[in-house]
Amino acid sequence: MTESAMGALRFVAQLKGGQPQSFSNPYDAMSALLGTEGEADVFVETDEGRDALLHRDSAGVWSEVD
């Protein structure tokens, strides 16, 4: 499915309990979380909803979300 068929893609970086920050690509979303501590997530959003891409646990370990 193309981006135009799905609507605009947005990548969201969010610290646990924090405000979400929206970006046009996943690299900027991850970069926004560098230098921060605690749990965090990177999501992809379309007009249809939100899907988790990556999760960082409290120890700072990133993992891909299935």
C-alpha positions in Angstrom: 0.0 0.0 0.0 1.4 3.4 -0.9 1.7 6.4 1.4 -1.0 8.3 -0.5 -3.4 5.3 -0.1 -2.8 5.2 3.6 -2.7 8.9 4.2 0.2 10.8 5.7 2.7 8.8 7.8 3.7 10.3 11.1 6.3 8.9 13.4 5.7 9.6 17.1 8.3 9.5 19.9 7.0 9.4 23.5 8.5 9.0 26.9 6.4 7.0 29.3 4.1 9.6 30.9 5.3 12.4 28.5 3.9 14.3 25.6 4.1 12.7 22.2 6.3 14.4 19.6 5.5 13.9 15.9 8.1 13.6 13.1 8.1 12.8 9.4 10.6 9.9 9.6 11.5 7.3 12.2 15.1 8.4 12.5 14.1 11.9 13.8 11.7 10.2 16.2 14.4 8.0 17.7 16.9 10.9 17.8 14.4 12.9 19.9 14.7 10.2 22.6 18.5 10.1 22.6 19.9 11.4 25.9 16.6 10.7 27.7 16.1 8.0 30.4 13.3 5.7 31.1 10.7 3.8 29.1 9.9 5.2 25.7 8.1 4.2 22.5 8.2 5.0 18.8 5.0 4.7 16.9 3.9 5.0 13.3 0.6 6.8 12.8 -1.7 6.9 9.8 -5.2 8.1 9.3 -6.3 4.6 10.3 -4.6 4.4 13.7 -1.3 3.9 15.5 1.1 0.9 15.5 4.1 0.5 17.9 7.5 0.1 16.1 10.1 0.2 18.9 10.0 0.1 22.7 12.8 1.1 25.1 12.6 -0.5 28.6 13.7 1.1 31.8 17.2 -0.4 31.5 17.6 1.5 28.1 17.3 -1.6 25.9 15.5 -1.1 22.6 13.4 -3.9 21.1 11.2 -4.2 18.0 7.5 -4.5 18.7 5.7 -7.3 16.8 
